[in-house]
Structures are given as C-alpha cells and as structure tokens.
Amino acid sequence: MAGKLRPNVVLFGEMLPEESWSASLSHIHKSDLVIVIGTSLEVYPASQLPQMTAGKTVYINTETNGKNQDFSLVIQDKAGNVLAKVNEIIE
C-alpha cells in the first residue's frame, strides 16, 4: 500500500466540502424541526446551522452553556437517555 490513509472526515481547521455545506444550508432552511445532540456548539460554521432555520430547535446535551439560549427547547441529559425516552413515547 502506498501513500497516506485519510478518514472521510473534516478535521479541525479544514474547510467543509462546498457541496456538503450547500446541501446542509438547503435542508436547514426547509426544516420544521432541528435537533442538535451532544455538541458544545463551539465549532464554526456548523454551530451556526441551528440559527438558520425558521423551524423549532431542540438542544440535547449533558452540559449547557450560553450558546444554547436561543433554542426552543433545551434538555440537559445524556443523548441515550433522552432518545430512549422519545422511542418509548412514539412506539
């Protein structure tokens, strides 16, 4: 095997692929509900996506900070706990 192996991810400090970013913007603008799970909302530009929707926004994380104050609903808990409860409710 020749060359370096690289995961199919965007590493810190790298630009997002233009096609992926454009698709994300298109979807976020049309969304009725955006659920953000397990992030500190520190990494730009992805951290700006929830603010770009006209729909409702939900933030689920074990820790909260000032960056989640604009969400429609903030749930401070482990994602697994919250999603298991949601699954129980919708079944």
C-alpha positions, 0 to 999 in steps of 0.5 A, spaced: 500 500 500 502 506 498 501 513 500 497 516 506 490 513 509 485 519 510 478 518 514 472 521 510 472 526 515 473 534 516 478 535 521 479 541 525 481 547 521 479 544 514 474 547 510 467 543 509 466 540 502 462 546 498 457 541 496 456 538 503 455 545 506 450 547 500 446 541 501 446 542 509 444 550 508 438 547 503 435 542 508 436 547 514 432 552 511 426 547 509 426 544 516 420 544 521 424 541 526 432 541 528 435 537 533 442 538 535 445 532 540 451 532 544 455 538 541 458 544 545 456 548 539 463 551 539 465 549 532 464 554 526 460 554 521 456 548 523 454 551 530 451 556 526 446 551 522 441 551 528 440 559 527 438 558 520 432 555 520 425 558 521 423 551 524 423 549 532 430 547 535 431 542 540 438 542 544 440 535 547 446 535 551 449 533 558 452 540 559 449 547 557 452 553 556 450 560 553 450 558 546 444 554 547 439 560 549 436 561 543 433 554 542 426 552 543 427 547 547 433 545 551 434 538 555 440 537 559 441 529 559 445 524 556 443 523 548 441 515 550 437 517 555 433 522 552 432 518 545 430 512 549 425 516 552 422 519 545 422 511 542 418 509 548 413 515 547 412 514 539 412 506 539 
